[in-house]
Amino acid sequence: AQTVTQSQPEMSVQEAETVTLSCTYDTSESNYYLFWYKQPPSRQMILVIRQEAYKQQNATENRFSVNFQKAAKSFSLKISDSQLGDTAMYFCAFTGAGSYQLTFGKGTKLSVIP
Amino acid sequence: EADIYQTPRYLVIGTGKKITLECSQTMGHDKMYWYQQDPGMELHLIHYSYGVNSTEKGDLSSESTVSRIRTEHFPLTLESARPSHTSQYLCASRRGTGSADTQYFGPGTRLTVL
């Protein structure tokens, strides 16, 4: 069974600064996908970024990028130029190739301070 | 935002009542999911469906039941609500073509059982 661990229950960052959220996972599979989802207060959860395990290049989406270390089973999310709208719960998630179910971490509550 | 809807958004009911939480999506997605989430906490999969007339229980045991008579509709029913059912219920859907596909979430139903 896969597990996803987010070791930072809460974090805060000053507006315009950079913050990194940590995620580690455990799996015996060789091919899989990793995701970061964002859940703003009282709003729908949305996908922030995804990474395919067989791709060595780290995924990037505008101000969001990941540091994927396959050997270390680490998948951190970096948010650059933090904005007030980045305040949210962030969930790291895993799915194996051929699976249609996500395994979520417990989440990190990020607060962006003006 | 994604075309996935949940009603009601908030529900306060007494113990012993039967309730149905509605979830519908207009994206033609085969796969649909129900998660239970306490505020600010992790998501637990309670039910999923990979198509019409297909339903399965998730990792977290739940006294609720689901049905999938139409592709777009995936209601969740509690026959006799109890205070322990107080939680947020999130519905989600995705296409059926690949493990990397985005999972779209509804806005959630916040249930309080008195």
Boltz contact constraints between the chains, C-beta under 6 A:
constraints:
  - contact:
      token1: [A, 33]
      token2: [B, 99]
      max_distance: 6.0
  - contact:
      token1: [A, 33]
      token2: [B, 100]
      max_distance: 6.0
  - contact:
      token1: [A, 44]
      token2: [B, 1]
      max_distance: 6.0
  - contact:
      token1: [A, 44]
      token2: [B, 105]
      max_distance: 6.0
  - contact:
      token1: [A, 44]
      token2: [B, 107]
      max_distance: 6.0
  - contact:
      token1: [A, 45]
      token2: [B, 105]
      max_distance: 6.0
  - contact:
      token1: [A, 47]
      token2: [B, 102]
      max_distance: 6.0
  - contact:
      token1: [A, 95]
      token2: [B, 99]
      max_distance: 6.0
  - contact:
      token1: [A, 97]
      token2: [B, 99]
      max_distance: 6.0
  - contact:
      token1: [A, 99]
      token2: [B, 99]
      max_distance: 6.0
  - contact:
      token1: [A, 100]
      token2: [B, 31]
      max_distance: 6.0
  - contact:
      token1: [A, 104]
      token2: [B, 42]
      max_distance: 6.0
  - contact:
      token1: [A, 104]
      token2: [B, 43]
      max_distance: 6.0
  - contact:
      token1: [A, 106]
      token2: [B, 42]
      max_distance: 6.0
  - contact:
      token1: [A, 107]
      token2: [B, 42]
      max_distance: 6.0
